[in-house]
Amino acid sequence: MVYINKLEELPLTVCHLNRKALRSSAATVGYVMKPSREEDFAKRSAFPLYPTQNGLMFLPLTFELPLAPQLQEVDIVLHKATDEIVSIELSSSTNFSERISYTRGMQELQRYMEHQPDCCVIDPFNNIYPVVDRLKIQEILLGLEALNTEGHCTIKGPPFSQGLMS
């Protein structure tokens, strides 16, 4: 018999039972994103709790429960950390990872991932800063222009003025 104390525990319990029944033949993707984004994916049946044909199961991770037991059930973590940004310091010379402040739950996930090198993270946290810094995006796009070769699509970064940042 399985006891569930909170409704938030139901997906974790279903995932655990599925993994046990399948003897880990499916990979479990734990995901974190804002509710509206999750609802959009759910409308398209994008994150089923049961195994897909290609052997994937999805588990919504919640900050309402301790993260460690949830993360013990997953093989891959998919996050939308930009949904959990509290503040960004754009004009600092500190390390990228120190420039973004996340919600408490996302900070806990980040710390856990730093200490679990075996867990696969889709879009590591250190890749997020360039996405939120327009100047960094411009530098990356300009670097892509070097990839242009004859007979292929041209890659060109849009014009950008540093004076537009506030």
C-alpha positions in Angstrom: 0.0 0.0 0.0 1.3 3.5 -0.9 0.5 6.5 1.3 0.6 10.0 -0.1 0.5 12.9 2.4 0.3 15.8 -0.1 -1.0 16.0 -3.7 2.4 17.3 -4.8 3.8 13.8 -3.9 1.6 12.0 -6.5 3.8 12.5 -9.6 6.9 11.4 -7.7 5.1 8.3 -6.4 3.8 7.4 -9.9 7.3 7.9 -11.3 8.8 5.8 -8.6 6.3 3.0 -9.2 6.8 3.1 -13.0 10.6 3.0 -12.6 10.3 0.0 -10.3 8.0 -1.8 -12.6 10.2 -1.2 -15.6 13.4 -1.9 -13.7 15.0 1.4 -14.9 14.6 0.6 -18.6 13.2 4.1 -19.1 15.1 7.3 -18.6 13.4 9.8 -16.3 13.5 13.5 -17.1 12.8 15.8 -14.2 11.7 19.2 -15.2 11.2 22.6 -13.6 9.3 25.5 -15.2 6.7 28.1 -14.4 3.1 26.7 -14.2 1.9 28.5 -17.4 4.7 27.0 -19.5 4.1 23.6 -17.9 0.3 23.9 -18.8 1.2 24.7 -22.4 3.3 21.6 -22.6 0.6 19.5 -20.9 -2.0 20.6 -23.5 0.3 19.0 -26.1 0.8 15.9 -23.9 4.5 16.7 -24.0 5.5 15.4 -20.5 3.8 12.1 -19.8 4.4 10.4 -16.5 4.3 7.0 -18.2 7.1 5.8 -20.5 7.0 7.0 -24.1 7.9 4.8 -27.1 11.5 6.1 -27.0 11.8 5.2 -23.3 11.4 8.6 -21.6 9.3 9.4 -18.5 8.8 12.9 -17.2 8.6 14.0 -13.6 7.5 17.5 -12.7 9.9 18.7 -9.9 8.4 20.9 -7.3 10.0 23.2 -4.8 7.1 22.5 -2.4 8.8 19.2 -1.5 12.4 18.5 -0.6 14.4 18.3 -3.9 16.9 15.6 -3.1 14.3 12.7 -3.0 12.8 13.9 -6.2 16.1 14.2 -7.9 17.1 10.7 -6.9 14.4 9.5 -9.3 15.6 11.4 -12.3 18.4 10.7 -14.9 18.2 14.0 -16.7 17.2 17.5 -15.4 15.4 19.9 -17.8 14.9 23.4 -16.3 13.7 26.8 -17.4 15.9 28.7 -15.0 15.1 32.0 -16.6 11.6 31.6 -15.2 13.2 31.6 -11.7 15.5 34.6 -12.0 15.1 37.2 -9.2 17.8 39.6 -10.4 20.6 40.0 -12.8 23.8 42.1 -12.4 24.9 43.0 -15.9 27.7 45.5 -15.2 29.8 43.3 -12.9 33.2 41.8 -13.5 32.3 38.7 -11.3 31.9 35.2 -12.7 28.7 34.6 -14.8 27.2 32.3 -12.2 27.5 35.0 -9.5 25.7 37.6 -11.6 22.3 35.9 -11.6 20.2 35.5 -8.5 17.6 32.8 -8.6 14.6 31.8 -6.3 15.5 29.7 -3.3 14.2 26.6 -5.0 16.3 27.1 -8.1 19.4 27.8 -5.9 18.8 24.5 -4.2 18.6 22.7 -7.6 21.8 24.5 -8.7 23.7 23.4 -5.6 22.5 19.8 -6.0 23.5 19.7 -9.6 27.0 21.0 -8.7 27.5 18.0 -6.3 26.0 15.4 -8.7 28.3 15.3 -11.7 26.6 12.0 -12.9 23.2 13.7 -13.4 22.7 15.1 -16.9 21.5 18.7 -17.1 20.0 20.0 -20.2 21.3 23.6 -20.6 23.7 23.9 -17.7 23.3 26.9 -15.5 26.5 28.6 -16.7 25.0 28.8 -20.2 22.1 31.0 -19.0 23.9 34.3 -18.4 24.8 34.9 -22.1 21.1 34.5 -23.0 20.0 37.3 -20.7 22.9 39.7 -21.5 22.2 41.3 -24.9 25.8 42.4 -25.4 27.0 38.8 -24.8 24.4 37.5 -27.3 25.7 40.0 -29.9 29.3 38.8 -29.3 28.2 35.2 -29.7 26.2 35.9 -32.9 29.1 38.0 -34.4 31.4 35.0 -33.7 29.1 32.8 -35.7 29.7 34.9 -38.8 33.1 33.2 -39.1 31.2 30.0 -39.8 29.7 31.4 -43.0 30.8 29.4 -46.0 29.9 29.7 -49.6 26.8 27.8 -50.6 25.3 27.8 -47.1 23.0 30.1 -45.1 24.6 33.3 -44.0 24.7 33.9 -40.2 24.7 37.5 -39.2 24.1 39.1 -35.8 21.6 42.0 -35.6 22.9 45.5 -35.0 23.3 46.3 -31.3 24.3 49.4 -29.4 25.6 49.0 -25.9 24.0 52.4 -25.1 20.6 50.7 -25.3 21.2 48.6 -22.2 19.8 50.0 -19.0 
